[in-house]
């Protein structure tokens, strides 16, 4: 059965293959023995290959061992886990924070804990798969609003809000495949007016927007993680992207976090993050909180402006506006996307194609980091032109 299904994917050019690199993550990676300029990484601040994170991980392993051995509610936690939660709460301005093993774990654990059959969830149509799965697991009634359309969300809140006692609005801040930013100011206002809690997936915004503090700080919404109407604001952040490590956390007021400790199944029933991972994440967060971290964020945004501006001039990609490091180059079909990625690889650039079912429209997804030089970016733009890749 699976052989036929795999053959079907192969014939449609949708079969995925794992390409493992040798060496550290960085602006250049070695894949299949070939050095390639890397424009496919979520390592937005260039910290994944930073020796200080590796040293912190090694020190944590030396003191606490390689594995956690148990869930946090048993004996799996260490002083590092608690310190990391405290630093993350202080950095984001939240009342409290709870660590999860990944962003996927956070969304599939926190959303069902916050919503249930008595709740209506209002979810952006382009939300990440982990949010979709979290909504399904919650058994809540889920209403989909058009992508980044606050007006449509308001219509649905007016017509659907009264059907359940509770309401939860869920959105990504920076959308992982399109790179656009949700209209959080408008959504925040709607959550307050309609008595709905607000859950923001900041996976691609933490370390990137709001001087690194995420989308709430970017929009000036970090007011003690409570909306004016008293509804909860829940911010999910990851350490696995801009901070170069692994794991995630949910930030909110203390009451929400205490509830998640007692009800979020992916927290309760999962072995805790390995101590070396907690150590590396703590080192990354400390770097981000120093002037050096702000400089990295500023360098990232200079590179974002560079690549978006040049692509806009060339008429390539959805690049005319935006402040995120994710720049999609939409293409006409799967075969064109696969061919474009292959041509760029031949030219020395690693930019994998993104195909259905991940997205409806095949594309290249360019991802710029603070570790890229202006020369790296100019070389990529020249390669896009010479490979005749046009959106």
RODO-2510 file (C-alpha; in nm, 4 decimals, decimal comma):
residues 391
     n   res          X          Y          Z
     1     x     0,0000     0,0000     0,0000
     2     x     0,2677     0,2504     0,1000
     3     x     0,4791     0,1669    -0,2049
     4     x     0,1925     0,2774    -0,4315
     5     x     0,1371     0,5938    -0,2316
     6     x     0,5067     0,6782    -0,2373
     7     x     0,5161     0,6181    -0,6111
     8     x     0,2218     0,8556    -0,6462
     9     x     0,4119     1,1256    -0,4609
    10     x     0,7202     1,0590    -0,6733
    11     x     0,5255     1,0980    -0,9981
    12     x     0,3841     1,4302    -0,8795
    13     x     0,7315     1,5542    -0,7743
    14     x     0,6085     1,5732    -0,4142
    15     x     0,8336     1,3085    -0,2578
    16     x     1,0469     1,4591     0,0159
    17     x     1,4048     1,3602     0,0901
    18     x     1,6169     1,4347     0,3949
    19     x     1,9426     1,6138     0,3189
    20     x     2,1673     1,6126     0,6255
    21     x     2,4501     1,8604     0,6566
    22     x     2,7955     1,7969     0,7950
    23     x     2,9179     2,0666     1,0309
    24     x     2,7426     2,3493     1,2113
    25     x     2,4428     2,5529     1,1082
    26     x     2,5489     2,8820     0,9533
    27     x     2,5418     3,1055     0,6451
    28     x     2,7238     2,8257     0,4620
    29     x     2,6420     2,4567     0,5036
    30     x     2,7930     2,1406     0,3583
    31     x     2,5372     1,9036     0,2062
    32     x     2,6311     1,5958     0,0039
    33     x     2,9933     1,7078     0,0181
    34     x     2,9194     2,0496    -0,1359
    35     x     2,9432     2,3866     0,0387
    36     x     2,6279     2,5903    -0,0227
    37     x     2,5248     2,9402     0,0790
    38     x     2,2395     2,8693     0,3188
    39     x     1,9164     3,0640     0,2711
    40     x     1,6863     2,8027     0,4245
    41     x     1,7439     2,8381     0,7976
    42     x     1,5340     2,9693     1,0877
    43     x     1,8606     3,0566     1,2656
    44     x     1,7770     3,4252     1,2294
    45     x     2,0428     3,5648     1,4655
    46     x     2,3156     3,3181     1,3671
    47     x     2,3356     3,1687     1,7164
    48     x     2,2903     2,7973     1,6351
    49     x     2,6584     2,7568     1,5571
    50     x     2,7802     2,9988     1,8267
    51     x     3,0491     2,8344     2,0404
    52     x     2,9083     2,9954     2,3571
    53     x     2,5873     2,7950     2,3239
    54     x     2,7871     2,4762     2,2697
    55     x     3,0009     2,5536     2,5745
    56     x     2,6924     2,6219     2,7886
    57     x     2,5391     2,2936     2,6718
    58     x     2,8594     2,1067     2,7587
    59     x     2,8742     2,2684     3,1026
    60     x     2,5110     2,1748     3,1696
    61     x     2,5762     1,8175     3,0574
    62     x     2,8762     1,7984     3,2891
    63     x     2,6741     1,9136     3,5883
    64     x     2,3286     1,7637     3,5225
    65     x     2,3913     1,4843     3,2718
    66     x     2,2776     1,4335     2,9138
    67     x     1,9118     1,3511     2,9750
    68     x     1,6359     1,4780     3,2009
    69     x     1,5173     1,1286     3,2889
    70     x     1,1604     1,2227     3,3776
    71     x     0,8862     1,4797     3,3335
    72     x     0,9178     1,8127     3,5143
    73     x     0,6409     1,7189     3,7585
    74     x     0,8491     1,4175     3,8631
    75     x     1,2276     1,4512     3,8843
    76     x     1,3081     1,5757     3,5327
    77     x     1,3524     1,9432     3,6046
    78     x     1,6755     2,1144     3,7080
    79     x     1,7685     2,4524     3,8442
    80     x     1,8523     2,5466     3,4833
    81     x     1,4921     2,4895     3,3732
    82     x     1,3610     2,7133     3,6504
    83     x     1,6225     2,9816     3,5781
    84     x     1,5379     2,9732     3,2065
    85     x     1,1682     3,0224     3,2809
    86     x     1,2456     3,3152     3,5094
    87     x     1,4716     3,4843     3,2527
    88     x     1,2167     3,4290     2,9739
    89     x     0,9383     3,5797     3,1861
    90     x     1,1516     3,8816     3,2693
    91     x     1,2595     3,9297     2,9072
    92     x     0,9059     3,9136     2,7653
    93     x     0,7417     4,1023     3,0521
    94     x     0,5132     3,8098     3,1303
    95     x     0,3854     3,7206     3,4738
    96     x     0,5146     3,3656     3,4331
    97     x     0,6466     3,1168     3,1767
    98     x     0,6236     2,7412     3,1245
    99     x     0,8749     2,5443     2,9180
   100     x     0,7653     2,2961     2,6533
   101     x     0,9786     2,0590     2,4473
   102     x     0,8980     2,2277     2,1153
   103     x     0,6635     2,4781     1,9581
   104     x     0,4568     2,1857     1,8323
   105     x     0,4348     2,0475     2,1873
   106     x     0,3361     2,3910     2,3163
   107     x     0,0553     2,4451     2,0655
   108     x    -0,0849     2,0939     2,0908
   109     x    -0,0688     2,1094     2,4702
   110     x    -0,1618     2,4658     2,5569
   111     x    -0,4482     2,5206     2,3121
   112     x    -0,6494     2,2144     2,4298
   113     x    -0,5819     2,3165     2,7902
   114     x    -0,7104     2,6689     2,7276
   115     x    -1,0083     2,5708     2,5137
   116     x    -1,2566     2,2845     2,5254
   117     x    -1,6062     2,1897     2,4113
   118     x    -1,7455     2,4959     2,5884
   119     x    -1,5192     2,7273     2,3825
   120     x    -1,5207     2,8674     2,0297
   121     x    -1,1761     2,9068     1,8722
   122     x    -1,1278     3,1678     1,6007
   123     x    -0,8253     3,0623     1,3949
   124     x    -0,6467     3,2265     1,0995
   125     x    -0,6800     3,0117     0,7860
   126     x    -0,3008     3,0000     0,7343
   127     x    -0,2088     2,9048     1,0896
   128     x     0,0666     2,6476     1,1364
   129     x    -0,0100     2,2745     1,1392
   130     x     0,0620     2,2605     1,5131
   131     x    -0,2108     2,5186     1,5777
   132     x    -0,4544     2,3277     1,3578
   133     x    -0,3761     2,0092     1,5507
   134     x    -0,4104     2,1915     1,8825
   135     x    -0,7550     2,3156     1,7801
   136     x    -0,8592     1,9641     1,6778
   137     x    -0,7353     1,8118     2,0019
   138     x    -0,9247     2,0716     2,2056
   139     x    -1,2624     1,9458     2,0768
   140     x    -1,3662     2,3109     2,0718
   141     x    -1,5813     2,4486     1,7959
   142     x    -1,3317     2,6056     1,5540
   143     x    -1,4228     2,8932     1,3224
   144     x    -1,1735     2,9925     1,0516
   145     x    -1,1257     3,3580     0,9560
   146     x    -0,9673     3,4764     0,6323
   147     x    -0,5938     3,5201     0,6516
   148     x    -0,4898     3,8337     0,8423
   149     x    -0,8391     3,9765     0,7905
   150     x    -0,9433     4,1543     1,1099
   151     x    -1,2664     4,2673     0,9489
   152     x    -1,3725     3,9101     0,8779
   153     x    -1,2687     3,8087     1,2285
   154     x    -1,4918     4,0833     1,3706
   155     x    -1,7875     3,9620     1,1613
   156     x    -1,7387     3,6091     1,2912
   157     x    -1,6993     3,7231     1,6511
   158     x    -2,0299     3,9083     1,6251
   159     x    -2,2151     3,6154     1,4699
   160     x    -2,0492     3,3203     1,6450
   161     x    -1,9267     3,4513     1,9808
   162     x    -2,2564     3,3975     2,1656
   163     x    -2,2769     3,0272     2,0748
   164     x    -2,0287     2,9322     2,3471
   165     x    -1,9421     3,0702     2,6867
   166     x    -1,5704     3,1122     2,6082
   167     x    -1,3781     3,2340     2,3040
   168     x    -1,0115     3,2078     2,2049
   169     x    -0,8512     3,3866     1,9090
   170     x    -0,5431     3,2062     1,7766
   171     x    -0,2972     3,3462     1,5240
   172     x     0,0633     3,3313     1,4248
   173     x     0,2364     3,6672     1,4417
   174     x     0,4859     3,6069     1,1605
   175     x     0,3467     3,3446     0,9239
   176     x     0,6048     3,0794     0,8535
   177     x     0,5422     3,0283     0,4810
   178     x     0,4381     3,3762     0,3676
   179     x     0,6486     3,5883     0,6014
   180     x     0,3732     3,8444     0,6564
   181     x     0,2766     3,9805     0,9970
   182     x    -0,0696     3,9491     1,1515
   183     x    -0,2590     4,2750     1,2257
   184     x    -0,2177     4,2205     1,5983
   185     x    -0,3244     4,5684     1,7060
   186     x    -0,6663     4,5164     1,5485
   187     x    -0,6930     4,1571     1,6718
   188     x    -0,5950     4,2653     2,0237
   189     x    -0,8722     4,5259     2,0195
   190     x    -1,1244     4,2683     1,9010
   191     x    -1,0255     4,0253     2,1759
   192     x    -1,0928     4,2942     2,4365
   193     x    -1,4251     4,4078     2,2872
   194     x    -1,5602     4,0568     2,2469
   195     x    -1,4278     3,9038     2,5680
   196     x    -1,1990     3,6559     2,3926
   197     x    -0,8618     3,5329     2,5121
   198     x    -0,5776     3,5858     2,2618
   199     x    -0,3153     3,3205     2,1778
   200     x    -0,0221     3,4415     1,9668
   201     x     0,2280     3,1973     1,8142
   202     x     0,5503     3,4001     1,8143
   203     x     0,7775     3,1240     1,6828
   204     x     0,9121     3,3373     1,3965
   205     x     0,8870     3,6693     1,5824
   206     x     1,0706     3,5988     1,9085
   207     x     1,4273     3,7242     1,8658
   208     x     1,3213     3,9085     1,5498
   209     x     1,0542     4,1700     1,6263
   210     x     1,0163     4,4132     1,9164
   211     x     1,3943     4,4377     1,9711
   212     x     1,3908     4,0606     2,0046
   213     x     1,1048     4,0427     2,2554
   214     x     0,8489     3,9413     1,9959
   215     x     0,5335     4,0674     1,8315
   216     x     0,3581     4,1972     2,1443
   217     x     0,6474     4,4322     2,2129
   218     x     0,6645     4,5205     1,8417
   219     x     0,3036     4,6421     1,8540
   220     x     0,3279     4,7841     2,2063
   221     x     0,0874     4,5241     2,3428
   222     x     0,3061     4,3803     2,6185
   223     x     0,0960     4,5195     2,9048
   224     x     0,1374     4,2598     3,1705
   225     x    -0,0117     4,0007     2,9353
   226     x    -0,3662     4,1124     3,0148
   227     x    -0,5980     4,2829     2,7675
   228     x    -0,7925     4,5908     2,8858
   229     x    -1,1007     4,3701     2,9240
   230     x    -0,9177     4,1284     3,1498
   231     x    -0,8869     3,8499     2,8946
   232     x    -0,5650     3,6528     2,8929
   233     x    -0,2925     3,7153     2,6372
   234     x    -0,0882     3,4025     2,5745
   235     x     0,2412     3,4264     2,3865
   236     x     0,4117     3,1115     2,2577
   237     x     0,7820     3,1517     2,1770
   238     x     1,0486     2,9074     2,0606
   239     x     1,4184     2,8784     2,1361
   240     x     1,4694     2,6743     1,8189
   241     x     1,4684     2,9559     1,5645
   242     x     1,6226     3,2963     1,6344
   243     x     1,7809     3,1732     1,9578
   244     x     1,9591     2,8833     1,7903
   245     x     1,8755     2,6164     2,0489
   246     x     1,5645     2,4009     2,1031
   247     x     1,2404     2,3989     2,2974
   248     x     0,9656     2,6526     2,3546
   249     x     0,7784     2,8389     2,6235
   250     x     0,4336     2,9798     2,6830
   251     x     0,4214     3,3209     2,8512
   252     x     0,1143     3,4686     3,0180
   253     x    -0,0139     3,5729     3,3612
   254     x     0,0601     3,3479     3,6576
   255     x    -0,2902     3,2041     3,6758
   256     x    -0,2805     3,0850     3,3123
   257     x     0,0631     2,9286     3,3580
   258     x    -0,0446     2,7526     3,6758
   259     x    -0,3434     2,6113     3,4857
   260     x    -0,1177     2,4861     3,2055
   261     x     0,1122     2,3138     3,4556
   262     x    -0,1870     2,1162     3,5741
   263     x    -0,3680     2,0490     3,2462
   264     x    -0,1383     2,0678     2,9403
   265     x    -0,0876     1,7023     2,8468
   266     x     0,2268     1,7568     2,6388
   267     x     0,3886     1,9158     2,9447
   268     x     0,2614     1,6691     3,2040
   269     x     0,3372     1,3523     3,0098
   270     x     0,6666     1,4427     2,8370
   271     x     1,0193     1,3968     2,9654
   272     x     1,1670     1,7397     3,0352
   273     x     1,4040     1,9153     2,7980
   274     x     1,7578     1,7715     2,8299
   275     x     1,9714     1,9895     3,0597
   276     x     2,2250     2,0695     2,7822
   277     x     1,9406     2,2147     2,5749
   278     x     1,8215     2,4263     2,8677
   279     x     2,1789     2,5447     2,9194
   280     x     2,2187     2,6455     2,5546
   281     x     1,8826     2,8255     2,5537
   282     x     1,9763     3,0163     2,8683
   283     x     2,3052     3,1262     2,7083
   284     x     2,1208     3,2411     2,3959
   285     x     1,8651     3,4364     2,5983
   286     x     2,1435     3,6058     2,7938
   287     x     2,3120     3,7075     2,4665
   288     x     1,9824     3,8433     2,3313
   289     x     1,9315     4,0495     2,6479
   290     x     2,2677     4,2268     2,6106
   291     x     2,3600     4,5130     2,3722
   292     x     2,5236     4,2490     2,1545
   293     x     2,1840     4,0871     2,1071
   294     x     2,0244     4,4133     2,0016
   295     x     2,3072     4,4589     1,7499
   296     x     2,2300     4,1161     1,6039
   297     x     1,8617     4,2076     1,5723
   298     x     1,9569     4,5344     1,4019
   299     x     2,1915     4,3509     1,1630
   300     x     1,9133     4,1058     1,0818
   301     x     1,6767     4,3889     0,9937
   302     x     1,9408     4,5603     0,7819
   303     x     1,9758     4,2357     0,5868
   304     x     1,5970     4,1995     0,5609
   305     x     1,5730     4,5507     0,4166
   306     x     1,8578     4,4750     0,1766
   307     x     1,7123     4,1550     0,0343
   308     x     1,3524     4,2792     0,0191
   309     x     1,4514     4,6062    -0,1426
   310     x     1,6690     4,4449    -0,4087
   311     x     1,4124     4,1748    -0,4859
   312     x     1,1399     4,4361    -0,5184
   313     x     1,3513     4,6321    -0,7656
   314     x     1,4089     4,3134    -0,9625
   315     x     1,0412     4,2242    -0,9546
   316     x     1,1121     3,8927    -0,7851
   317     x     0,9174     3,7561    -0,4891
   318     x     0,6591     3,8941    -0,2496
   319     x     0,9189     4,1430    -0,1370
   320     x     0,7884     4,4977    -0,1685
   321     x     0,7051     4,5332     0,1997
   322     x     0,7469     4,3529     0,5256
   323     x     0,9808     4,3259     0,8218
   324     x     1,0170     3,9513     0,8564
   325     x     1,3157     3,7463     0,7382
   326     x     1,0916     3,5064     0,5405
   327     x     1,0535     3,6070     0,1751
   328     x     0,8493     3,3765    -0,0499
   329     x     0,9113     3,3554    -0,4224
   330     x     0,5861     3,2124    -0,5583
   331     x     0,6163     2,9944    -0,8685
   332     x     0,3736     2,8560    -1,1231
   333     x     0,3888     2,4884    -1,0313
   334     x     0,5593     2,2073    -0,8412
   335     x     0,7971     2,1183    -1,1246
   336     x     0,9041     2,4801    -1,1627
   337     x     0,9724     2,5103    -0,7894
   338     x     1,1768     2,1897    -0,7787
   339     x     1,3700     2,2929    -1,0903
   340     x     1,4393     2,6409    -0,9514
   341     x     1,5748     2,4940    -0,6276
   342     x     1,7967     2,2554    -0,8240
   343     x     1,9350     2,5340    -1,0424
   344     x     2,0188     2,7409    -0,7364
   345     x     2,1915     2,4405    -0,5778
   346     x     2,4012     2,4001    -0,8920
   347     x     2,4913     2,7678    -0,8556
   348     x     2,5976     2,7155    -0,4914
   349     x     2,2842     2,8135    -0,2949
   350     x     2,0681     2,6018    -0,0664
   351     x     1,7055     2,7113    -0,1075
   352     x     1,4716     2,4073    -0,0929
   353     x     1,1385     2,4196    -0,2727
   354     x     0,8215     2,4329    -0,0628
   355     x     0,5393     2,2282    -0,2148
   356     x     0,1893     2,1025    -0,1365
   357     x     0,0531     2,0007     0,1048
   358     x     0,2694     2,2396     0,3085
   359     x     0,1470     2,5272     0,0895
   360     x    -0,1118     2,5559    -0,1847
   361     x     0,1144     2,7600    -0,4130
   362     x     0,4636     2,6106    -0,4717
   363     x     0,7475     2,8432    -0,3894
   364     x     1,1013     2,9070    -0,2860
   365     x     1,1178     3,0424     0,0671
   366     x     1,4185     3,2690     0,1107
   367     x     1,5280     3,3135     0,4714
   368     x     1,7814     3,5783     0,5594
   369     x     1,9784     3,5875     0,8856
   370     x     2,2060     3,8239     1,0745
   371     x     2,4958     3,5938     0,9820
   372     x     2,4638     3,6716     0,6111
   373     x     2,6888     3,9377     0,4673
   374     x     2,5757     4,1940     0,2123
   375     x     2,7891     4,0004    -0,0352
   376     x     2,6004     3,6777     0,0422
   377     x     2,2720     3,8507    -0,0331
   378     x     2,3964     4,0173    -0,3524
   379     x     2,5303     3,6821    -0,4745
   380     x     2,1907     3,5206    -0,4116
   381     x     2,0140     3,7972    -0,6036
   382     x     2,2540     3,7543    -0,8938
   383     x     2,1937     3,3791    -0,8896
   384     x     1,8161     3,4270    -0,8927
   385     x     1,8562     3,6469    -1,1986
   386     x     2,1027     3,4233    -1,3813
   387     x     1,8893     3,1147    -1,3091
   388     x     1,5943     3,3053    -1,4607
   389     x     1,3771     3,2616    -1,1498
   390     x     1,0844     3,5004    -1,1575
   391     x     0,7689     3,5024    -0,9500
***
